């Protein structure tokens, strides 16, 4: 089909090129051969009078023209996708749908493990793909690459629907044989100790607790920075190091490590853990069902 002289199938190729930055991966994604995808790229270049993507080293990078065009093409394609996948009845007992959820290993332990245990009983055909958060997670939700984003409030894509999934306390965690826990940890104890912190993605975005502590004005002694919550206990057990972690997570990992924890020795804000979906998916019956399951599991784990 053509519109104003443009083969509309080329827009699918354009979308794939912009997302993968690779002719080979674009071909795999849309089910074409590599020569056919290269030919489609040449036709896009001829139509728009622009290179669209150019090779820089081993990667393809979009031109400024393509970057400006992409949001409009993406919106049009997502609109077509919504139209041809109009809301239908969703039966969890028979569905084999795969939900893609962006959430940290903390969310995996606190919510997703019990959620999937529930699925085994009530929705055995469902699958869940769990994706670690990065600085581009909001963009992945925007691009339709994820069904749900579960993240602390500061990291939301604020223009899409969101709700508080649960509130969370932060606690200070250390080795169970660290004497400061037996006598009661003080502010001086907290700042005298070495600390383990968590940071995500290539930009090393700090976790909620570490980000909040950095704004409180008193510097900690950071000895180890890891990229996941699950890594932290390995650098705490058997040492005098401390970490500030989510209470729900600590209740789980303390069973597997010799850890002690206590409230922080100063006033510290609660964290709102948010659940967010793309505004175009408001009528998606399956996603509505998933969100309700998430709410129920989060409430049970409180």
Secondary structure, DSSP 8 states (H G I E B T S, - for coil): -EETTEETHHHHHHHHHHHH--HHHHHHHHT--HHHHHHHHHHHHHHHTS-SEEEETTEEEE-HHHHHHHHHHHHHHHHHHHHHT------TTT---EEEEE--HHHIIIIIHHHHHHHHHH-TT-EEEEE---TTHHHHHHTT--SEEEEEGGGS-TTS-EEEEEEE-EEEEEETT-HHHHH---HHHHHHSEEEEEEETTTTEE-HHHHHHHTSS---EEEEEESSHHHHGGGTTTSS-EEEEEHHHHHHHTTTTTEEEEE-SS----EEEEEE--GGGTT-HHHHHHHHHHHHHHHHT-
